[in-house]
Every structure is written in structure tokens, then in C-alpha cells.
Amino acid sequence: MSTYLKRFVTVVGALIVVAAPARVCAYGSAGGGSSDQDNGGRVFAAAALGGSVSSANTDSGEGSAGPVCSWTLHLGTVVEIDITGGSPSFRDAETRANVEEPGPGVQALYRVSCPSGVSFRWATPSDYVDRQALIAAAYQYMVRDIPTPELNMSPRPEIGGIVNLGLWLAVNDPGDVSAVAEVGSVWAVVTARFVGTTWDMGNGDVVNCDGLGVPYPEGSNQIAEGPCGYTYTERPPAAGYTVTATGHWEAHLLTSDGVDQMLDPIDMEFEFAYDVDEIITTGVG
């Protein structure tokens, strides 16, 4: 007999601040990537600078701490060969005509070494990189890659609950989401870390849980709600309830310029249907 059924039988018997305060979003698609062009609706300011943005979902506490690639100003004009000595190459970003000196609207030729290999890239010299645009690019990529946490509540939505049977509210650890935007030697890392959930139970009641919540202890046959839990005590509506879970994420910024600070928190919400049955017993006189 399953743990949930046993419980049923027993009961019968949450530098530069770029985020808006308390930003609330719907969860986007999970998964990381690397791009310097529009990718699935993502438009990166770093692309216009010749840079790149990449992201990764890692275990909690293991967020990225620096750039993914190593950028070196290329000396010489022959891209295919690493030349020792020579002068840097500069060009106008719009016309692509060679110019003698760096400045606004000018790109330099870099040798870029990444885990995937070595390439040569025209990018804005470090002194002319828009730091705020770079941070915004990393932040946008990070927000879009925040995953929807997997529910670890009891009873689960596909099973549903029973009036006066306590719920245990929890989610599985979604890990950290870290995005790196980099142009030359300038980079910005933004990392999101899950810190809690607010559960709107669909009837006006709200439960706030720190961290992941507390999963139901398998085999305990407990009827009471968990430390982070809830109990429906009234007859449910015919259509059941729509529960809204708002995940709370803290965001941290680290840059090549030495900025190390927290950004405004991010709230991400999702909904699911939850059916609650009422068991009515009649006595025999």
C-alpha cells in the first residue's frame, strides 16, 4: 500500500542594481547555453559589443565565480597564426574599415580561448565597454534560465488531498543559476539562488516556507501537516483549488571590476490544480 493511501486510510479512521524590487515573473524554459545573437527571444546587449553570454545550472552553492573564456588582445593582422610582437588591430564597428587607434565605436581583434576551442573575435576594447549593459545581459540570461522547481509535496497534486489531512509543502533543490557576460577582459557574473516559497492555497490562505520546505517523512503515516504545511478544513469547491507557488530567489553580482554585491530579489511563480475530497461517514443507529 502506498504511503499516500496509508495516510488516507488513517484519516478516515522565498556597482549596479538592475532588477526591479520584488520582481515577479513566470518561469521560463530551463537550460543554459551560449550565444552572441538573438536566441529564442533573448536579445543580448553583449552581442553588440562583440562579447558573449553563457549560463549554467549548478548544484546549490556552486555558482560560477568568473569568466568562461580567456580574452587576449591579438598582436598582428594574420588571424590564423599567433604572432608574437606586432600591433593590435582596430576597426570601425559599423563600416569595418581599419583604424589606427581605439575609441568609441571601435573594435579590437581578440584571441578568445574557451572550453570549446580557440577563436578570433572583434570586440569593444575594455576601456569602452558599457559595464551596465554587460550586467544587464547577464541578468537577462540568468532570469530566463531559472528553472521551475519540482514539487516534493505530500499528497502530490496528481493524487490530491482530503479535508483535515495535513499537507507537507516542499520542492526539490533547483540548484543555482549563473550567467556570465564577457567582452575582452571585462565580465559580469550574476547568480540566482533559491531561498524559499510562498504558497497561495487557492482559498485566500498563504503559507511562507524558508528554503526548500520540509518533505513528508516516508513511512511515518502522519496525519498532521508538516512544519511547512497546510490543512484544508472546509468542503472544497467543485472545481478544486488552483495553488500558486511563488519561488523566491536571491541574486548576486560579481564583476571583473571588483563589484561583489547582492541585487534585488526575484520572485518566480507557477500554478497547479489541486483537488481536495471530503470524506463523509454516516453512523448506524
ABEGO torsion letter per residue (X at the ends): XBAAAAAAAAAAXXXBBABBBGBBBBBBBBEBEBBABBBGGBBBAAAAAGBBBBBBBBBBGABBABBABBBBBBBEABAABBBBEEBBBBBBAAAGBBBABBEBGBBBBBBBBBAAEBBBBBBBBAAABBAAAAAAAAAAAAAAABBBBBBABOBBAAAEBBBGBBBBBBBBBAEBBBBBBBBEABBBBBBBBBAEBBBBAGAGBBBBBBEAEBBBBBGAGBABBBABBBBBABBBBAAEBBBBBBBBBBBBBBBAAGBBBBBBBBBBBBBBBBBBBBBBBBBBX
